């Protein structure tokens, strides 16, 4: 596999994962840093990929700790692993937050099924759960007020493949428009 093929296959995997709930890369680990300087990691769902611009779209609750962490420091890492063919993708870059009133979030919200919209109707992430709300209260709640879109722009991709022998690793870098600016094989 050439470096160009590594780049193409990694982004094809990510693009396919945005449309396929069964893909291993559909669920990625988003890593940020909290106010105390401690790393924080959580699983997120990959919703859309723009391969040409190296952008990934993730939906989140604007009341979540990750929203505040990323607002303070937009540098994040996304990590995924596909068991076949045992490939790890580690993307580093920056995240842009699009709140509920933004055009980006409004458009994304309009495409969500009701079942997904309902996940934004509860209390803030991490808060204690009191008595369950009545169905009428849940039906009247507007989860859109808490819905945000995180757009991740990849600056580097660290591709790592586990093999029985001779593990392989490549590091690729992209400019702010998504063009590949460098790629190289490195020691695993």
N, C-alpha and C positions, 0 to 999 in steps of 0.2 A: 504494500500500500504506500502510495506517495503522500507527501504532505498536502498536496491539493486534494487528494482523495480523502484524507483524514478530515480536512475542513468541510468538504462537501457532505461526507457521510454523517458527521456530527450534527450539522445543521439540518440535514434531511431527517435525522432521528428526532430532533427537537420539533421540527415543523409537523411531523407525523404525530408526535405525542400530543400536541395541542388539540388534535381532532380525535384521538383514540384513547378513551379512558383505560384501556387495557395496557397501554404502553408503559414501560418502566420509567420513562422520562416524563410522563405526565405529572408525576408528583416529585417535586424538587425540594431540596433543603435550602432555605433562604437564611443566610447568616448576616447578622448586623451586630452593632456594638451598642450596649445600653449606656445610660448616663454615667454609670460607675466604671465604664471602660471594660466591662465583662462581655465576652462574646455571647451572642444569643442565636440559637438555631431553631427553626421550625419548618414543618412541611407546608408547602403551598402547592396550588394547582396551576399548572401551565395552561393558559387560556388561548393565547394567540402568539404566533411567531412571524416576524418580518425578517426573512433570511437576508435580503439585500441590505437592510439597514442594521442587522444584528440586534434586533429588539425582541424582547419577550414581554408578554402582558400577563399580569397576575392580578387577581381581584382580592380585596381585603376590606376589613371593617376599619373605618378611620378612627375608631376609639381604641384600637388595639395598640399594645406597646410597640409593635414593630413600626407602626405609622409614626409615632413620636420619635423613635430611634432613627428612622430614616430621614425624618424632617431635620433632625440635628446633624446627621452624618449620612449623606446619600451613598457613600461607598459601601457596597455589599458584595457578597459572594453567593452564587447559586451552585449547588452540587447535586449531581444525579448519578445513578449507577444502573446500567442495563446488564442483566445477567447473561444475555446472549448478544454479542460475543464477549462478555465480561469487560465492558468499557465504562470508565468513569469520566464524566465531563465536569470540570470545575471552571465556571465562568466568573470572572471578576469584572466589575464595572460600577456604574452608578445608576441610581434609581430616581426616577421623576415621579412625584406624587400628583395624582389628579383627583381632587376631592369631588364630593357629591354635586356641586354646582357646575363642574367643568363639562365641556362638550364631550370629552373622552369618556367620562363616567356615565353621562346621560345616555350616550349611544350604547355603551356596553350593557347598561342596565336594561335597555329596551330589548336586548337580545336574550336576556336570561329567562329561563323557565320559572314559573311560580315557585316550584319546589326549591330552587336555588335562592330566589329572592327572600324566601322565608328565613333563611339563615341569618339575615341581617336585621330581623325584627325583634330579636331578644335584647337582653341587657348587654352592657359592655363586656367584651372578652375578658375573662379572668375574674369577673365579679361573682360573688356567691349567688346561687340560685335560691330564690324564695319559693313561695307557693307558685305552682304553674299558673300562667295567665289563662283566662278563659279564651275559648276559640274566637269569640266576638272581638275581644281586645287584640288578639293576634291578627285577625283579619283586618282590623282598622289601622294597625300600625303601619308606618311607612318606612320600610327598611332602606329605601333609596337615600334617606337622609344620612345614613351611616355607611354607604357604599362608596368605596374608592378604588381607583385603578393605579397600579404600580407599573410603570414602564421601565424595564431594565435595559440598559444599553451596554452590551458586552464590549469590554476593552481588551480582554485576553481570554483565551480558551486553553486550558491545560487538559489535554486528552491523554488518558492512560489506559492501556489495555493489559489485563492480566492474561498471561499465557502459561502453559506448562513449563516452558523454558523461554528465556529471552523476552521478558516483559518489554513493552514498548511505550514510549511517552513522547509527546510532541507539545510544543507551546506555540500558540499562534496569537498574533496581535492585530487589532483593527483600529482604524481611525474613527473620528466622530461621525463619519458618513456610512461606516460599515465596511469600507474597503479593507481587504487584507493587506497589512503593511509589512509583516514579517512572519516567518514560520521556521521552526528548527526542531530537529530531533534533540532530545536531552536524555541524560541518564535517568532511568526510572528511580 
